[in-house]
Amino acid sequence: MNIKITGKHLEISPEIKNFIDESLKNIEKFERNIIDCEVLIELNGRRYKVEIDVDVKKHRFVSSDESYDLMTSIDKAIDKMKTQLKKFEEKKHVR
């Protein structure tokens, strides 16, 4: 899985990159066909908005979160992505 991390109006530190990389490795257990993952972190005033786009074979999933704490936003956005991928995997097995 290719992970692209972009910061808008802020610079992404190596610690944040490592945190995101480690957290996103866990989503591969929900879906094996992940092609790309893009993470956009945007600073609006004092609020951080995190948006995660995951490309899976023939599908695209998007999750986002916004708060005053960057790590909280990242965690919540990843949790939302995990939920979407779990539901997608369950639907594939029902068919």
Summary of the structure (lengths in Angstrom):
residues: 95
radius of gyration: 13.4
end to end distance: 26.0
largest distance: 45.7
contacts: 274
relative contact order: 0.18
helix: 43%
strand: 39%
